[in-house]
Amino acid sequence: MSPREFLVRHAEPTPLVLVDVREAWELGVAKVPVPVAHIPLGQLTARLKELNPATETVVICRSGGRSLQAANFLARQGFAKVHNLSGGILAWSRDIDPTIPAY
């Protein structure tokens, strides 16, 4: 899912949940202006119960690699509606909001 598609879908009556799997320091450098569930990739297994498998979920990281791993993991755990935010925060910065730093 692209950042633009995410924003359109997030504005719908049943918004998507955005899970940010980057490390805390990365959120300090660059974050999106929508609410996120911050669960670093290394903690995802232990914190899985914080997420609802029935809710449509989008996963974001810096460039899309970690979030793809996380989305695949969530799909294997029974999350039927899970998406990777293609290009991550770098795509968001490039395509939506250039004031978000690329790092």
N, C-alpha and C positions, 0 to 999 in steps of 0.2 A: 504494500500500500504506500502510495506516495504521500509526502507531507500535505499537499493540497487536498488529496482525497481524504486524508485523516481529518483535516479541519472541516470539510463539508460534512462528513459523517458524524463528527463530534458534536456538531451543532444540531443534530436531529434530536427528537424527543427522548430517544433511548441512546444516550451518549456512549461512546467507546471508553474503555479503561486503557490508559496509557501506562505501561510498565517500563520504567527506565532502569536498565541493567548496568549502567555505568557506575564507577566508583564515586564516592561522595565528593572527592576533590574535583572530579570532572563536572559535577553539577555546579560547583562553585565557579567554574570557569565559563560554562555555557549551559543554559537551560531553556526549555521551551516555556512559553507563557500560558500553559494550561496545566491543570492539576495532574500530577503523576503519582503512581505508586513506585517508590524508589526501593528496588530490591536488586542489589548488585548480583551479577551473574553467579559468583561464587557462593552466594547465600540462597539462591533460588530453590534448591532442593529442600533446605531446612525451613524455608518460609512459604512453601507452596500453599499451605492452608490459608494464607492471607488473601489468596485470589479465588475468585468464583469461576469454576469451569463452565458455567452456563452463561457468563457474561462475555460479550465480544471483546477481545483483548488485542491490543497492538503493543508490540515491544520495540523499544528504541535503544540505541547505543550511539557511539560516535560516528561510525561509518556503515554499519549494517551487519558486520560479521558476528559480533557477540549476540546481537538481538536475533539473528537468524538461528543461532544455536539455541537460544532461549525459547524461541517460538517452536522450534522442532521438539524440544524437550516438553514444552507445555502440551503440544499436540499428542505426544506419546503418553502423557498423563491424563488424557481424556478431554482436553480443552478443544471443543469442536470448532470454535470460532476464534482462531488466533492468527494474527498477521505480523509480519515483520515490516517495520517502517523502513522502506528502501532508502539507502543512503544515509540514514541516521541524522544526527544533529548537523552534520556537514551539509546534507541536502536541505534541511530546514533553513539553515543559514543562507545557502545559495539561492533557494527558490522562494522562500517566504519572508525571512527577516535578516537582512545582511548585517544588522547590528549585533546579532549573536556571533560571538567570536568563533572562528574556525581554529581548532588547536590540533 
